[in-house]
Amino acid sequence: MKSILGEKIGMSQIFDKEGNVVPVTLVRVTLNTVLQPRTKDKDGYEAVQVGMGERKQKNIKKPQQGHFKDLGNFRHVKEFRAGENLERGAKIDVSVFSEGDVVKVSGISKAKGFQGVVKRHGFHGAPATHGTKHAHREPGSIGATWPQRVIKGMRMAGRMGGVRITTKGLKIAKVDAENNLLVIKGAVPGRPGTLLEIRGI
């Protein structure tokens, strides 16, 4: 199963064989543990539920404690759709990937708070001259005489970021099994510390 949970460390750069600078993202991947294999007969679909990270047992609800049993106190629990069933308690590490593999990475993007239309939607704003005063970054008209209401989906100011984003077509630049690191070419969603779902394509 070429899927794993990891934690974003941050960005760096490496040099390829031609000496070109390649921007990369470092992802820390601690051992993932299979908590429950989902089967088509029992659950209606095939998937593998995995856990990663640690937290204090007192902070885990009793139903989850029973679900985890002797496997550990996991901070994150996610499911990956998979055709093959892994046994409960099986371990998944970075060795499932190899250099050159193409992956898609999902995570929660950086939250940027309440933003205006210029930053949030890329509006150009009003002209800087020709009578414009105190309105350079305003959105402009948001409606018309008919239908006398704001149309659904109107792009306006509001909270930006903090949503799940998937970036596809990224390549694995390096696999460091000794330090439990994945080096992925390019940028992935989120701030340092963000939980990432890395799935092979």
C-alpha positions as CSV (number, residue, x, y, z in Angstrom):
1,M,0.0,0.0,0.0
2,K,1.7,3.2,-1.2
3,S,-0.1,5.5,1.3
4,I,1.2,7.0,4.6
5,L,0.6,9.7,7.1
6,G,3.4,12.3,7.8
7,E,4.1,15.6,9.4
8,K,5.3,18.6,7.4
9,I,8.7,19.9,8.7
10,G,9.2,22.8,6.3
11,M,10.9,23.6,2.9
12,S,14.5,23.4,1.8
13,Q,16.4,23.0,-1.4
14,I,18.7,20.4,-3.0
15,F,20.8,20.2,-6.1
16,D,20.2,17.8,-8.9
17,K,22.9,16.1,-11.0
18,E,23.1,19.1,-13.4
19,G,23.6,21.5,-10.5
20,N,20.1,23.0,-10.7
21,V,18.4,24.1,-7.5
22,V,15.3,22.0,-6.7
23,P,12.9,23.3,-4.0
24,V,11.7,20.4,-1.8
25,T,9.5,19.9,1.2
26,L,10.7,17.7,4.2
27,V,8.1,15.4,5.7
28,R,8.7,13.5,8.9
29,V,7.0,10.0,8.7
30,T,6.9,8.1,12.0
31,L,5.7,4.5,11.9
32,N,2.1,4.2,10.8
33,T,0.1,1.3,12.5
34,V,-2.8,-0.4,10.9
35,L,-5.8,-0.2,13.3
36,Q,-8.5,-1.8,11.2
37,P,-8.8,-3.2,7.7
38,R,-12.1,-2.4,6.0
39,T,-13.6,-5.1,3.8
40,K,-16.3,-5.0,1.2
41,D,-18.3,-7.8,2.9
42,K,-18.4,-6.1,6.3
43,D,-18.1,-2.4,5.5
44,G,-19.2,-2.1,1.9
45,Y,-15.8,-0.8,0.7
46,E,-12.1,-1.6,0.9
47,A,-9.8,0.6,3.0
48,V,-7.1,0.5,5.7
49,Q,-7.4,2.6,8.8
50,V,-4.1,3.8,10.2
51,G,-2.9,5.7,13.2
52,M,0.1,7.9,13.8
53,G,1.7,10.0,16.5
54,E,1.3,9.8,20.3
55,R,-0.7,11.5,23.0
56,K,-1.5,11.0,26.7
57,Q,-4.0,8.2,27.4
58,K,-6.0,10.4,29.7
59,N,-6.8,12.6,26.7
60,I,-8.3,9.7,24.7
61,K,-12.0,8.8,24.9
62,K,-12.8,5.4,26.3
63,P,-14.3,4.0,23.0
64,Q,-11.0,5.0,21.2
65,Q,-9.0,3.4,24.0
66,G,-10.8,0.2,23.3
67,H,-10.3,0.5,19.6
68,F,-6.6,1.1,20.0
69,K,-6.2,-1.6,22.7
70,D,-2.5,-2.5,22.9
71,L,-1.4,-0.8,19.7
72,G,-0.6,2.6,21.2
73,N,-2.1,6.0,21.9
74,F,-2.5,7.6,18.5
75,R,-2.9,11.3,17.8
76,H,-4.1,11.0,14.2
77,V,-6.3,8.3,12.7
78,K,-7.1,8.3,8.9
79,E,-8.3,5.9,6.3
80,F,-6.7,5.1,2.9
81,R,-8.7,3.4,0.2
82,A,-6.7,0.2,-0.7
83,G,-7.3,-2.9,-2.6
84,E,-5.2,-5.1,-0.4
85,N,-6.0,-5.8,3.2
86,L,-3.3,-5.5,5.8
87,E,-3.5,-7.2,9.1
88,R,-4.3,-5.2,12.3
89,G,-1.1,-4.1,14.0
90,A,1.0,-4.1,10.7
91,K,3.5,-1.3,10.4
92,I,4.0,1.0,7.5
93,D,7.1,3.1,7.0
94,V,8.8,5.3,4.4
95,S,10.2,2.3,2.6
96,V,6.9,1.9,0.8
97,F,8.0,4.8,-1.4
98,S,11.1,5.0,-3.6
99,E,12.8,7.9,-5.4
100,G,10.9,9.0,-8.4
101,D,7.5,7.9,-7.3
102,V,4.6,10.2,-8.2
103,V,2.3,11.1,-5.3
104,K,-0.5,13.4,-4.3
105,V,-0.4,15.1,-0.9
106,S,-3.4,16.3,1.1
107,G,-3.5,18.6,4.1
108,I,-5.1,21.6,5.7
109,S,-3.8,24.9,4.1
110,K,-2.5,27.8,6.0
111,A,-5.3,29.8,7.6
112,K,-5.1,33.5,6.7
113,G,-8.1,35.0,8.6
114,F,-10.6,37.5,7.2
115,Q,-9.2,38.9,3.9
116,G,-10.5,41.3,1.3
117,V,-11.4,40.5,-2.3
118,V,-7.9,41.6,-3.7
119,K,-6.0,39.0,-1.6
120,R,-8.8,36.4,-1.4
121,H,-10.0,36.4,-5.1
122,G,-7.3,38.3,-7.0
123,F,-9.5,41.4,-7.8
124,H,-7.5,44.2,-9.4
125,G,-9.2,47.0,-7.5
126,A,-10.2,50.4,-8.8
127,P,-7.8,52.7,-10.8
128,A,-5.3,54.5,-8.6
129,T,-6.2,57.9,-10.2
130,H,-9.1,59.4,-12.2
131,G,-11.2,60.4,-9.2
132,T,-10.8,57.2,-7.1
133,K,-10.7,58.1,-3.4
134,H,-10.6,55.6,-0.5
135,A,-11.9,52.8,-2.8
136,H,-8.8,51.3,-4.3
137,R,-9.4,47.8,-2.9
138,E,-13.2,47.7,-2.8
139,P,-15.1,44.9,-4.5
140,G,-17.4,47.1,-6.6
141,S,-21.1,46.4,-7.2
142,I,-22.4,43.2,-5.7
143,G,-25.9,43.2,-7.3
144,A,-28.4,44.9,-9.7
145,T,-31.9,46.3,-9.7
146,W,-33.1,42.8,-10.5
147,P,-33.3,40.3,-8.8
148,Q,-32.9,42.7,-5.8
149,R,-30.7,40.4,-3.9
150,V,-27.1,39.2,-3.8
151,I,-26.6,36.2,-6.1
152,K,-25.3,33.0,-4.5
153,G,-21.6,32.5,-4.9
154,M,-20.8,36.2,-5.2
155,R,-17.1,36.6,-4.5
156,M,-16.7,38.8,-1.4
157,A,-14.4,39.4,1.5
158,G,-14.3,36.6,4.1
159,R,-12.2,34.0,5.8
160,M,-9.4,32.6,3.7
161,G,-7.5,29.4,3.9
162,G,-7.8,26.6,6.5
163,V,-9.3,24.2,4.1
164,R,-8.3,20.8,2.8
165,I,-6.2,20.9,-0.3
166,T,-4.7,18.2,-2.5
167,T,-1.7,18.8,-4.6
168,K,-1.2,16.2,-7.3
169,G,1.7,15.1,-9.5
170,L,4.5,15.6,-7.0
171,K,7.6,13.5,-7.1
172,I,9.6,11.8,-4.3
173,A,13.1,13.3,-4.5
174,K,14.6,11.2,-1.7
175,V,13.7,8.6,0.9
176,D,15.7,8.7,4.1
177,A,14.6,5.5,6.0
178,E,17.2,6.0,8.7
179,N,15.8,9.4,9.8
180,N,12.1,8.6,8.8
181,L,12.1,11.5,6.2
182,L,10.5,11.9,2.9
183,V,11.8,14.6,0.6
184,I,9.1,15.7,-1.9
185,K,9.8,18.0,-4.9
186,G,7.8,21.3,-4.7
187,A,5.4,22.7,-2.1
188,V,2.7,20.9,-0.2
189,P,-0.3,22.4,1.7
190,G,-0.1,23.7,5.3
191,R,2.3,25.1,7.8
192,P,5.1,23.2,9.6
193,G,3.5,20.6,11.8
194,T,0.5,20.0,9.5
195,L,-0.7,16.4,9.2
196,L,-0.2,15.2,5.6
197,E,-1.8,12.3,3.7
198,I,0.7,11.0,1.1
199,R,-0.8,8.7,-1.5
200,G,0.9,7.1,-4.5
201,I,-0.7,7.6,-7.9
